[in-house]
Amino acid sequence: MSTRPKSQNNNKGRPPAQRRPAPDLLQEARALKRWVRLGVYLTIVAFMPFDFFVIRQSLSELVVNNTLYLVVATLAIEVSFAHIFRLRKRIAFPGALILQIGGLQTVAEASQLGLHVLRGFMGFDAAFLALRGPAGDPAPVAVTGMTTDSARRICELTTVEMRRAMAARQPIQAGSVRNYRLVLVPLVSGSDTIGVLALSGERTNRDLLDKQILLSVGAAFGLFLEGLSQKEQLRRSEARNRALLNAIPDTMVRMDRRGVILDFLSKRPPRRQRLFPDQPAGAVVFDLLPDEVAEKARNSLEQTLRTGAVQMFEFTYPSEGETQHREVRVVPAGKDEVLAIIRDVTERKRAEETVHRLAFHDALTGLPNRPLFRDRLELALAQSRRSGQMAAVMFLDLDRFKVVNDTVGHAEGDTLLRQVAGQLTGLVREGDTVARLGGDEFTILLPTIGGPEDAIRIAERILNTLKRPQVICGREYLATGSIGITIYPGDGADADTLLRNADVAMYRAKDLGRNQYQMYTPAMNAEVSDRLALETSMRHALERGHFAIYYQPQVNTQTMSVVGMEALLRWRHPVRGLILPADFIHTAEETGLIIPLGEWVLRTACAQNKAWQDAGYPPLRIAVNLSARQFRQRSLIETVRNALRETGLEPQYLQLEITEALAMHDAELTITMLRDLKEMGVQIAVDDFGIGHSSLNYLKRFPIDAVKIDCSFVRGLTVDPVDAALVTAIIAMSHSLGLKVIAEGVETEEQLAFLKNPQSHLPALKHRQCDEFQGYLFSHPLPPEELEAILTRRERPRARSGTRR
């Protein structure tokens, strides 16, 4: 029950302008003062006849005495009533203040109105009310007679004084300017100080000097604002609790021990999500649930009431064509009552299923991934150990799949992978597993086979299917595969060994030409070990400078003078001696070592050619081979430019050679790259010409300077009419396109004679000689110091036997 006076209760809810005015205790004191003063004056005047006639005072004495009486009486009245006024103010100001702001609901409103009320009572010029913030320092919340910015500045300037006033719980004077003073009054609430009331007024304002008035006003104002603040916090807390309760997606139902619904404590979910949408309070939960679920609910309710422990169970039920999942927690809520918290976990269950699927299935194809395949493989091996049956593991890798991604994009590449995955799933038996390990790698598990022939039969079925073109967006793509096969228990007794050996067999199938299968043999591991050892040795050789460049002269066919040289890589192995590129270039291409190795060859060859020129030898061009992996590097142009700049070699003395197959692999890319190189001033030659699949249209568009006839044609010039005709045609065609022709692998005088004067059945092709040649007839590849002797003598050295590269 409220203890507020009736007069205050009657004002609740009214606007400030319509509130009943507070009783003016000071006005009553002033009226009393007037009546007392009048009574005293009349009494003095009434005694004047007595003094004149009885005491017989003279007129002058009478006037002097009465004047003295009046002065003394007036002083006594003024002093006594001044004290009364002070006492009344101490009582009136706090009471009137609370009476005026008592019906307000917020601290901000009460603070602002309270300042206006106090200003009317105390007559100060300006004021602001500052409440303590989270940091402890007061901040203005209401002002009168000044701006909020002014109040903030005063707060900043008087922070120390405010802290002192709140600590001492006493009003203090913070400053004085001319005829004005600033007084800081602490707002006290019980044992706490919640802020400061800053009052500014004339120095003659005695109310600003009366500490008792200031203390009473600060205490009343502070106590009221503290109570209002607590009410606000309580309302906000209740609002938050209500919002939180309504925001909880769970349905909370209070029920008794019989399962009767007493009420719903949370906001009820939409009708389609409700467990019992049309049931009001008073229904029995057990009657609304299926028998199995009702039994679980009854047992949980009884267990909770008996032990006081929270019970939980889950159940499913159909709703609008889909399965709904619910989780129920039964919590004790008093004597013979429980609170059932029903949570919809349908989305969580679906998410768990999705996570499980993503964790154990490939996102692109939907096939089992590596962890799931391994788990099934382990299970199949355990069953095979018990039954004594054989099992097989296949490792499948699509051939040249990277070409599809590079030429038409990853989107169509992904479509191709999905199509292949679907085909593989349809080609295996029920109970077999097809998995995607990543990229274009697939594995196949045959958990039970009668013998290796069963695995071979399935492998052949897969290869025959993959031979057929795959149609994607109207285009045909050929996605053949290479398969490696291992058989349990002969090729491995555990999952790791079988997978590793199947991978080795797959790479063996690729090495043998792709589009085939290979059964694993122990000898394959030795080859893999040799390949790994070779790769490691190559890395060390590159780091330790064990590679060297030999140079083979290129000679003018008619003058027999050296016009250029080709840089050929050699490996000076500390144990095996000099190793030719044919024994390690393939491995360098596969491992990517060809990139740093090719850059080293380019820089070294350019530097050597520049050194020969600086030594006074005639300027010659140097030919450097580019591998396929080098040519596809976006940084190739910059690499060549840097090599020329660092070595100081002029571009026209560098010739870059690319193979015919590389040039035709991506003709548009080749044209772009070659044009950039030609703009730099570098010469371009097509190597191994004649063994690829050239397009005369593209060959015409290629910005090249020369073609090099492959040595396989030169070798049969004098014994094979077909080779002779092809060489003659190549020379004629190249000359007609304005290209220089260089023959490789010239080893006999007869071959050189033919190149000087090639014969043809077509008269127009007679007497069209080859421009240059290189081969053992003139010189085998030489280290730089031996080649210098040739450049000095300018004579043909004695030919030696051996291979060209």
C-alpha positions in Angstrom: 0.0 0.0 0.0 1.3 3.4 -0.9 2.3 5.8 1.9 2.1 8.9 -0.4 -0.3 11.7 0.9 -3.6 11.9 -0.8 -2.8 15.3 -2.3 0.2 13.7 -4.0 -1.8 10.6 -5.2 -4.4 12.9 -6.7 -1.7 14.6 -8.8 -0.4 11.4 -10.4 -0.7 11.3 -14.1 -1.6 15.0 -14.5 0.5 17.2 -16.7 2.8 19.6 -14.8 0.7 22.7 -15.7 -2.5 21.1 -14.2 -1.1 19.8 -10.9 -2.5 21.3 -7.7 -0.1 24.0 -6.4 1.8 23.0 -3.3 0.9 24.8 0.0 3.0 28.0 0.3 4.3 27.7 3.9 6.4 30.8 3.4 3.4 32.9 2.3 1.6 31.8 5.5 4.7 32.9 7.5 4.8 36.3 5.8 1.1 36.8 6.6 1.7 35.9 10.2 4.6 38.4 10.2 2.4 41.2 9.0 -0.3 40.6 11.7 2.3 40.4 14.4 4.0 43.6 13.2 0.6 45.3 13.1 -0.3 44.1 16.6 3.0 45.3 18.1 2.6 48.7 16.4 -0.9 49.1 17.7 0.2 48.1 21.2 3.0 50.7 21.2 0.6 53.4 19.9 -2.0 52.4 22.5 0.5 53.1 25.4 1.2 56.6 24.1 -1.6 58.3 26.1 -0.6 56.4 29.2 3.0 57.7 28.9 1.8 61.2 28.2 -0.8 61.6 30.9 0.3 59.2 33.6 4.0 59.1 33.3 3.9 62.7 32.1 6.6 62.4 29.5 7.2 65.3 27.3 6.3 65.2 23.6 9.9 64.8 22.6 10.5 62.0 25.1 7.3 60.3 23.9 8.4 60.4 20.3 12.0 59.2 21.1 10.8 56.4 23.3 8.1 55.2 21.0 10.5 55.3 18.1 13.0 53.3 20.1 10.3 50.8 20.9 9.3 50.5 17.3 12.9 49.9 16.1 13.5 47.3 18.8 10.2 45.6 18.1 10.8 45.6 14.3 14.3 44.2 14.7 13.0 41.5 17.0 10.2 40.6 14.6 12.5 40.5 11.6 15.1 38.4 13.3 12.6 35.9 14.7 10.7 35.6 11.4 13.9 35.3 9.4 14.7 32.3 11.5 11.1 31.1 11.0 11.5 31.6 7.3 14.7 29.5 7.2 13.1 26.7 9.1 10.0 26.9 6.9 12.2 26.8 3.7 14.0 23.7 4.9 10.6 22.0 5.3 8.8 23.6 2.4 11.3 23.3 -0.4 11.8 19.5 -0.3 8.1 18.8 0.3 7.0 21.1 -2.5 9.6 19.7 -4.8 8.5 16.1 -4.2 4.9 17.1 -4.5 5.5 18.6 -7.9 7.5 15.8 -9.5 6.0 12.8 -7.6 3.8 11.6 -10.4 6.5 11.4 -13.0 7.8 8.0 -14.2 11.3 8.7 -15.6 14.5 10.2 -14.1 14.9 12.6 -17.1 11.4 14.1 -16.7 11.7 14.4 -12.9 15.1 16.0 -13.1 14.0 18.6 -15.7 10.8 19.5 -13.9 12.5 19.5 -10.5 15.0 22.1 -11.7 12.2 24.4 -12.8 10.4 24.0 -9.5 13.6 24.7 -7.5 14.3 27.7 -9.6 10.9 29.2 -8.8 11.5 28.5 -5.0 15.1 29.6 -4.6 15.4 32.3 -7.3 18.7 31.2 -8.7 19.6 32.1 -12.3 20.8 28.8 -13.8 21.3 25.2 -12.8 22.0 21.7 -14.0 21.6 18.2 -12.5 24.4 15.7 -13.2 24.1 12.0 -12.3 27.0 9.6 -11.7 27.8 7.5 -14.8 29.4 4.1 -15.1 32.9 5.7 -14.9 32.0 7.4 -11.6 32.0 11.0 -12.8 28.7 13.0 -13.0 27.2 13.8 -16.4 24.4 16.4 -17.0 20.9 15.0 -17.5 18.8 18.2 -17.1 19.5 21.9 -17.4 17.7 25.2 -16.8 18.9 28.7 -17.6 21.8 27.4 -19.6 22.6 25.1 -22.5 23.6 21.5 -22.3 27.0 22.2 -23.8 27.6 24.8 -21.1 26.7 22.3 -18.4 29.1 19.8 -19.9 31.9 22.3 -19.9 31.2 23.2 -16.3 31.3 19.5 -15.4 34.7 19.1 -17.1 36.1 22.2 -15.3 34.7 21.2 -11.8 35.2 17.5 -11.9 37.5 17.6 -8.8 35.1 19.8 -6.9 32.2 17.6 -7.7 34.1 14.5 -6.5 34.9 16.4 -3.3 31.3 17.4 -2.7 30.0 13.9 -3.3 32.7 12.4 -1.0 32.1 15.0 1.8 28.3 14.8 1.3 28.3 18.6 1.9 27.5 21.6 -0.4 30.6 23.5 -1.6 31.2 26.7 -3.5 33.0 25.8 -6.7 33.6 29.2 -8.1 32.6 32.9 -8.2 32.6 35.3 -11.1 31.8 39.0 -10.4 28.4 39.0 -8.6 27.6 35.3 -9.3 28.6 32.2 -7.4 28.4 28.4 -8.3 27.3 26.0 -5.6 27.6 22.2 -5.9 25.0 20.3 -3.9 25.5 16.5 -3.5 22.4 14.4 -4.3 22.3 12.0 -1.3 20.3 8.7 -1.2 20.8 6.9 2.0 24.5 5.9 2.2 25.2 6.6 -1.5 25.7 9.8 -3.5 24.1 9.6 -6.9 25.1 12.9 -8.4 25.4 16.7 -8.1 23.0 19.6 -8.3 24.9 22.7 -9.6 23.2 26.0 -8.7 24.4 29.4 -10.1 22.9 32.7 -8.8 23.7 36.2 -7.4 25.9 36.5 -4.4 23.0 38.2 -2.5 20.9 35.0 -2.8 20.9 33.8 0.8 19.3 30.5 -0.1 22.5 29.5 -1.9 24.4 30.1 1.4 22.0 28.1 3.6 23.6 24.7 3.9 20.6 23.2 5.7 18.3 24.2 2.8 20.7 22.9 0.3 21.3 19.6 2.2 17.5 19.1 2.6 16.9 19.8 -1.1 19.8 17.5 -2.2 18.6 14.7 0.1 15.0 14.9 -1.0 15.9 15.2 -4.7 18.5 12.4 -4.5 16.3 10.0 -2.6 13.4 10.5 -5.0 15.6 10.2 -8.1 17.3 7.0 -6.8 13.9 5.4 -6.1 12.7 6.5 -9.6 15.9 5.0 -11.1 15.4 1.7 -9.4 11.8 1.6 -10.7 13.1 2.3 -14.2 15.6 -0.5 -13.9 12.9 -2.8 -12.6 10.6 -1.9 -15.5 13.5 -2.4 -18.0 14.4 -5.7 -16.4 10.8 -6.8 -16.6 10.6 -5.7 -20.2 13.8 -7.6 -21.1 12.6 -10.7 -19.3 9.3 -10.5 -21.1 11.0 -10.0 -24.5 13.5 -12.8 -23.7 10.7 -15.1 -22.7 8.7 -14.2 -25.9 11.9 -14.6 -28.0 12.6 -18.1 -26.8 11.5 -20.4 -29.6 10.7 -23.1 -27.1 7.2 -23.9 -25.9 7.1 -23.8 -22.1 4.1 -25.5 -20.6 3.4 -25.7 -16.8 1.4 -28.8 -15.8 0.5 -30.8 -12.7 1.4 -34.3 -11.9 -1.6 -35.6 -13.8 -0.3 -33.9 -17.0 -3.0 -31.2 -17.0 -1.8 -28.0 -18.8 -2.0 -25.2 -16.3 -0.7 -22.4 -18.6 1.8 -21.5 -21.3 4.6 -19.4 -19.9 6.2 -18.4 -23.3 4.8 -16.9 -26.4 3.2 -19.7 -28.3 4.8 -20.5 -31.7 2.9 -20.3 -35.0 0.1 -22.8 -35.4 2.0 -25.0 -37.9 4.9 -25.4 -35.5 2.8 -26.2 -32.4 2.8 -29.6 -31.0 -0.8 -29.3 -29.9 -2.0 -26.1 -31.7 -5.7 -26.0 -30.7 -5.4 -27.1 -27.1 -6.0 -24.5 -24.4 -5.0 -24.8 -20.7 -6.8 -27.6 -18.9 -6.1 -30.3 -21.5 -4.2 -33.4 -20.5 -0.9 -33.7 -22.4 -0.9 -37.5 -22.4 -4.1 -37.5 -24.4 -2.6 -35.3 -27.1 0.5 -37.4 -27.8 1.0 -40.8 -29.5 1.0 -43.7 -27.1 4.8 -44.2 -27.3 5.5 -40.5 -26.8 2.9 -40.2 -24.0 4.6 -43.1 -22.1 7.9 -41.3 -22.3 6.3 -38.0 -21.1 4.6 -39.8 -18.2 7.7 -41.5 -17.0 9.7 -38.3 -17.2 7.1 -36.4 -15.3 7.0 -39.0 -12.5 10.8 -39.2 -12.4 11.1 -35.5 -12.1 8.6 -35.2 -9.3 10.1 -38.1 -7.4 13.8 -37.2 -7.7 13.7 -33.4 -8.5 16.2 -34.0 -11.3 15.7 -32.7 -14.9 14.5 -35.4 -17.3 14.9 -35.2 -21.1 13.7 -37.2 -24.0 13.2 -36.8 -27.8 10.5 -37.9 -30.2 9.4 -37.4 -33.8 6.0 -36.9 -35.3 4.7 -36.2 -38.8 3.3 -32.7 -39.6 2.2 -31.4 -42.9 4.0 -34.0 -44.9 7.4 -33.8 -43.1 8.9 -35.3 -40.0 9.2 -33.0 -37.0 11.8 -33.5 -34.3 11.2 -32.4 -30.7 13.3 -32.3 -27.6 11.5 -32.2 -24.2 13.0 -31.2 -20.8 10.9 -31.8 -17.8 11.9 -29.4 -14.9 10.5 -29.3 -11.4 8.4 -26.2 -10.8 7.1 -26.6 -7.3 5.1 -29.1 -5.4 3.2 -31.4 -7.7 4.0 -29.2 -10.7 6.6 -29.4 -13.5 7.6 -27.2 -16.4 7.9 -28.9 -19.8 10.3 -27.1 -22.2 9.5 -28.3 -25.7 12.1 -27.4 -28.3 11.8 -27.8 -32.0 15.1 -29.5 -33.1 14.0 -30.3 -36.6 16.5 -27.8 -38.2 19.3 -29.0 -35.9 18.7 -32.6 -36.9 18.7 -31.7 -40.5 21.9 -29.7 -40.0 23.5 -32.7 -38.2 22.5 -34.9 -41.2 24.0 -32.3 -43.6 27.2 -32.0 -41.6 27.5 -35.8 -41.5 26.9 -36.0 -45.2 29.5 -33.2 -45.9 32.0 -34.8 -43.5 31.8 -38.2 -45.3 30.7 -37.4 -48.8 32.2 -35.3 -51.6 30.4 -32.0 -52.0 30.7 -32.0 -55.8 29.8 -35.6 -56.8 28.0 -36.9 -53.7 30.3 -39.9 -53.6 31.9 -41.1 -50.4 35.1 -39.2 -49.6 38.4 -40.4 -48.3 37.5 -40.9 -44.6 34.3 -42.9 -45.5 36.1 -44.9 -48.2 38.9 -45.8 -45.7 36.3 -46.8 -43.1 34.5 -49.1 -45.6 37.9 -50.5 -46.7 38.9 -51.3 -43.2 35.5 -53.0 -42.7 35.9 -55.0 -45.9 39.4 -56.1 -44.9 38.1 -57.3 -41.5 35.4 -59.3 -43.2 37.8 -60.7 -45.7 40.1 -61.9 -42.9 37.3 -63.8 -41.3 35.9 -65.3 -44.6 39.2 -65.8 -46.4 37.9 -64.1 -49.5 39.8 -61.7 -51.7 39.1 -58.0 -52.1 40.3 -55.4 -54.6 41.1 -51.7 -54.6 41.2 -49.6 -57.8 42.8 -46.2 -58.1 41.4 -44.3 -61.1 42.8 -41.0 -62.4 41.3 -39.2 -65.4 43.8 -38.5 -68.2 44.6 -34.9 -69.1 41.7 -33.6 -67.0 43.7 -30.4 -66.3 43.4 -29.6 -70.0 39.6 -29.4 -69.7 39.8 -27.0 -66.7 42.4 -24.8 -68.4 40.6 -24.6 -71.8 36.9 -24.4 -70.9 36.9 -23.5 -67.2 36.3 -25.2 -63.9 32.5 -25.1 -64.2 32.5 -27.5 -67.2 35.2 -29.5 -65.5 33.0 -30.0 -62.5 30.2 -31.1 -64.8 32.5 -33.7 -66.3 33.5 -35.0 -62.9 29.8 -35.4 -61.9 29.1 -37.3 -65.1 32.0 -39.6 -64.6 31.0 -40.2 -61.0 27.5 -41.2 -62.1 28.9 -43.5 -64.8 31.3 -45.2 -62.3 28.5 -45.8 -59.8 26.4 -47.5 -62.5 29.3 -49.7 -63.6 30.1 -51.4 -60.3 28.2 -54.0 -58.4 25.8 -53.5 -55.6 27.8 -53.4 -52.4 30.9 -52.0 -54.1 32.0 -48.4 -53.2 33.1 -45.6 -55.6 34.7 -42.7 -53.8 36.3 -39.4 -54.9 39.5 -38.6 -53.1 39.8 -35.1 -54.7 40.5 -33.5 -58.1 40.1 -36.1 -60.8 41.1 -39.1 -58.5 38.6 -41.8 -57.8 38.9 -45.1 -55.8 36.8 -48.2 -56.2 36.4 -50.9 -53.5 35.4 -54.4 -54.5 34.9 -56.0 -51.0 34.4 -59.6 -52.4 35.9 -61.0 -55.6 36.5 -64.5 -56.7 39.9 -63.6 -58.2 41.8 -60.9 -60.0 39.8 -61.5 -63.2 36.7 -60.0 -61.5 38.6 -56.8 -60.9 40.0 -56.8 -64.4 36.6 -57.3 -65.9 35.2 -54.2 -64.0 38.3 -52.2 -64.9 37.8 -53.0 -68.6 34.1 -52.1 -68.4 35.1 -48.7 -66.9 37.8 -48.0 -69.5 35.4 -48.9 -72.4 32.8 -46.5 -71.0 35.2 -43.7 -70.5 36.5 -44.0 -74.1 33.1 -42.7 -75.3 33.1 -38.8 -75.5 31.3 -37.0 -72.7 28.8 -34.4 -74.0 28.7 -31.2 -71.9 26.9 -28.1 -73.0 26.8 -29.3 -76.6 30.6 -30.1 -76.6 32.3 -33.4 -76.7 35.1 -34.2 -74.3 37.2 -37.3 -74.1 37.9 -38.3 -70.5 39.8 -41.6 -70.6 41.3 -43.0 -67.4 44.3 -44.8 -66.0 43.6 -47.5 -63.4 45.9 -49.2 -60.9 44.6 -52.4 -59.2 45.7 -54.1 -56.0 44.4 -57.4 -54.6 44.0 -58.3 -50.9 45.9 -60.1 -49.4 48.6 -60.6 -52.0 49.3 -56.9 -52.6 48.9 -55.7 -49.1 47.4 -56.7 -45.7 46.2 -53.2 -44.6 44.4 -50.2 -46.1 47.4 -48.0 -46.4 49.5 -50.5 -48.3 46.7 -51.3 -50.7 45.9 -47.7 -51.4 49.6 -46.8 -51.8 50.3 -49.8 -54.2 47.1 -49.0 -56.2 48.4 -45.5 -56.6 51.8 -46.8 -57.8 50.1 -49.1 -60.3 48.0 -46.2 -61.6 51.1 -44.1 -62.3 52.6 -47.0 -64.1 49.5 -47.1 -66.3 50.0 -43.4 -67.1 53.7 -43.9 -67.9 52.8 -46.7 -70.3 50.5 -44.4 -72.3 47.4 -43.9 -70.3 43.9 -45.2 -71.0 44.7 -48.6 -69.5 44.9 -50.6 -66.3 47.9 -52.1 -64.5 47.9 -54.7 -61.9 50.4 -53.9 -59.1 53.7 -55.7 -59.0 56.5 -55.3 -56.4 58.9 -54.0 -59.0 56.7 -50.9 -59.4 57.7 -49.7 -55.9 61.4 -49.9 -56.9 60.6 -47.6 -59.9 58.8 -45.1 -57.6 61.7 -45.2 -55.1 64.1 -44.5 -58.0 61.9 -41.6 -59.2 61.8 -40.1 -55.7 65.6 -40.6 -55.3 66.1 -38.9 -58.7 63.9 -36.0 -57.7 65.8 -35.5 -54.4 69.2 -35.7 -56.2 68.0 -33.2 -58.8 67.1 -30.7 -56.1 70.5 -31.1 -54.4 72.2 -30.8 -57.8 70.5 -27.5 -58.5 71.4 -26.2 -55.1 75.0 -27.3 -55.3 75.7 -26.3 -59.0 76.1 -29.8 -60.4 74.3 -28.9 -63.7 76.2 -27.6 -66.7 75.5 -26.4 -70.2 77.1 -27.9 -73.3 76.9 -26.0 -76.6 76.4 -27.6 -80.0 77.3 -25.4 -83.0 74.7 -24.5 -85.7 76.5 -24.3 -89.1 75.6 -22.6 -92.4 75.1 -25.3 -95.0 76.9 -23.5 -97.8 79.8 -21.6 -96.0 80.2 -24.2 -93.2 80.7 -21.4 -90.8 79.3 -21.4 -87.3 76.3 -19.0 -87.1 74.9 -20.1 -83.7 74.8 -22.7 -81.0 72.2 -24.6 -79.0 72.4 -24.7 -75.2 72.0 -28.3 -74.0 71.7 -29.2 -70.3 73.9 -31.8 -68.7 74.0 -33.2 -65.2 77.4 -33.8 -63.7 76.5 -36.5 -61.2 79.2 -37.1 -58.6 78.6 -40.9 -58.8 77.0 -41.6 -62.2 79.1 -39.1 -64.2 77.6 -37.1 -67.0 73.8 -37.6 -67.3 71.9 -36.6 -70.5 68.5 -34.8 -70.3 66.6 -37.8 -71.5 67.2 -39.5 -68.1 65.9 -36.6 -65.9 63.9 -34.0 -67.9 60.6 -36.0 -67.6 61.0 -36.1 -63.8 61.8 -32.4 -63.8 58.6 -31.6 -65.7 56.5 -33.7 -63.4 57.9 -32.3 -60.2 58.0 -28.6 -61.3 61.8 -28.5 -61.0 61.9 -27.6 -64.7 60.9 -24.0 -63.8 63.9 -23.0 -61.7 66.1 -25.3 -63.8 65.0 -23.6 -67.1 65.5 -20.1 -65.6 69.0 -21.1 -64.7 69.7 -22.4 -68.2 68.4 -19.2 -69.8 70.4 -16.9 -67.6 73.6 -19.0 -67.9 73.4 -19.3 -71.7 72.8 -15.6 -72.1 75.6 -14.7 -69.8 78.0 -17.1 -71.6 77.1 -15.7 -75.1 77.6 -12.2 -73.7 81.0 -13.2 -72.3 82.1 -14.6 -75.7 81.1 -11.4 -77.4 83.0 -9.3 -74.8 86.1 -11.6 -75.3 86.1 -10.6 -79.0 84.5 -13.7 -80.6 82.0 -12.9 -83.4 78.5 -12.4 -82.2 76.4 -15.5 -82.6 72.9 -16.4 -81.5 72.3 -18.8 -78.7 69.3 -21.2 -78.8 67.6 -22.2 -75.6 64.8 -24.8 -75.4 61.6 -23.9 -73.5 59.7 -26.8 -71.8 55.9 -27.0 -71.9 55.6 -26.1 -68.2 57.9 -23.0 -68.7 55.9 -21.8 -71.7 52.6 -21.9 -69.8 54.0 -19.7 -67.0 52.5 -16.2 -67.0 55.8 -14.9 -65.9 57.8 -16.2 -68.9 58.0 -12.8 -70.6 59.3 -11.1 -67.5 61.8 -13.9 -66.9 63.2 -13.6 -70.4 63.3 -9.8 -70.1 65.1 -10.0 -66.7 67.7 -12.5 -68.1 68.6 -10.2 -71.0 68.7 -7.1 -68.7 70.9 -8.9 -66.1 73.4 -10.4 -68.6 73.4 -7.4 -71.0 72.8 -9.7 -74.1 71.0 -8.0 -76.9 67.7 -9.7 -77.7 68.5 -10.6 -81.4 71.3 -13.0 -80.2 68.8 -15.1 -78.2 66.7 -17.7 -79.9 63.9 -19.6 -78.0 62.9 -23.0 -79.2 59.4 -24.5 -78.6 58.3 -27.9 -79.8 55.7 -28.3 -82.5 53.4 -30.2 -80.2 53.6 -27.4 -77.6 52.9 -24.7 -80.2 49.8 -26.5 -81.4 48.5 -27.4 -77.9 46.9 -24.0 -77.4 47.5 -22.1 -80.6 45.9 -18.8 -79.5 48.0 -18.7 -76.3 51.1 -19.6 -78.4 50.4 -16.7 -80.8 50.0 -14.3 -77.9 53.2 -15.4 -76.1 55.3 -15.5 -79.3 54.2 -12.0 -80.3 55.2 -10.6 -76.9 58.6 -12.3 -77.3 59.0 -11.0 -80.8 58.2 -7.5 -79.7 61.1 -7.8 -77.3 63.4 -8.7 -80.3 64.0 -12.4 -79.5 64.1 -15.0 -82.3 61.7 -17.9 -82.2 62.2 -21.4 -83.7 59.9 -24.4 -83.8 61.8 -27.5 -82.7 61.1 -31.2 -83.7 59.2 -30.0 -86.7 57.4 -32.8 -88.6 56.5 -35.2 -85.8 53.5 -33.2 -84.5 50.2 -32.3 -86.0 50.8 -28.9 -87.4 48.1 -26.7 -88.9 49.4 -24.7 -91.8 46.9 -21.9 -91.0 48.3 -21.5 -87.5 51.9 -22.0 -88.7 51.3 -19.1 -91.1 50.1 -17.0 -88.1 52.9 -17.9 -85.7 55.5 -15.1 -85.5 58.4 -17.5 -85.9 61.8 -17.2 -87.5 62.9 -20.8 -88.2 61.8 -24.4 -88.1 64.1 -27.3 -87.1 63.6 -30.6 -88.9 63.5 -33.4 -86.4 66.5 -35.8 -86.5 64.2 -38.8 -87.1 63.6 -37.5 -90.7 67.3 -36.5 -91.3 68.4 -40.0 -90.2 66.5 -41.7 -93.1 67.2 -39.1 -95.8 69.5 -41.3 -97.8 67.7 -44.6 -97.3 64.0 -43.8 -97.1 62.3 -42.1 -100.0 59.4 -41.0 -97.7 61.8 -39.2 -95.3 63.5 -37.6 -98.2 60.2 -36.4 -99.7 59.1 -35.0 -96.3 62.3 -33.2 -95.7 62.2 -31.7 -99.2 58.6 -30.6 -98.7 59.4 -29.0 -95.3 62.2 -27.0 -96.7 60.1 -25.8 -99.6 57.1 -24.9 -97.5 59.2 -23.1 -94.9 61.1 -21.0 -97.5 57.8 -20.1 -99.1 56.6 -18.8 -95.7 59.9 -16.9 -95.3 61.2 -19.1 -92.6 64.8 -20.3 -92.1 65.3 -24.2 -92.0 67.7 -25.9 -89.6 68.3 -29.7 -89.8 69.1 -31.6 -86.6 71.1 -34.8 -86.2 73.3 -34.5 -89.3 75.9 -37.3 -89.0 77.1 -38.2 -92.5 78.4 -36.4 -95.6 75.6 -37.9 -97.6 72.9 -36.3 -95.4 74.7 -33.0 -95.6 74.9 -33.3 -99.4 71.2 -33.9 -99.6 70.5 -30.9 -97.5 72.6 -28.7 -99.7 70.7 -29.9 -102.8 67.5 -31.7 -101.9 65.9 -33.7 -104.7 62.2 -33.8 -105.5 59.8 -35.2 -108.1 58.5 -31.7 -108.5 60.8 -29.5 -110.5 59.7 -26.4 -108.6 61.3 -27.9 -105.4 64.7 -28.7 -106.9 67.7 -26.8 -105.7 66.1 -25.5 -102.6 68.8 -26.1 -99.9 68.5 -26.3 -96.2 69.9 -23.1 -94.5 71.6 -24.5 -91.4 72.4 -27.8 -89.8 73.7 -29.2 -86.5 74.9 -32.6 -85.6 77.9 -34.9 -85.0 79.1 -34.5 -88.5 80.4 -31.1 -87.4 80.6 -31.3 -83.7 79.0 -33.0 -80.7 77.8 -30.7 -77.8 80.9 -29.2 -76.0 81.6 -27.4 -72.8 82.3 -23.7 -73.2 86.1 -24.0 -73.0 86.2 -26.6 -75.8 83.7 -24.6 -78.0 86.0 -21.6 -77.8 88.7 -23.6 -79.7 86.2 -24.0 -82.6 85.3 -20.4 -82.6 89.0 -19.5 -82.7 90.1 -22.0 -85.4 86.8 -21.6 -87.4 87.4 -25.2 -88.6 85.4 -28.4 -88.5 86.4 -30.5 -85.5 86.6 -34.3 -85.7 83.2 -35.8 -85.2 82.6 -38.2 -82.3 80.0 -40.8 -81.8 77.1 -40.3 -79.3 73.6 -39.0 -79.1 72.4 -35.6 -79.9 71.1 -34.5 -76.6 
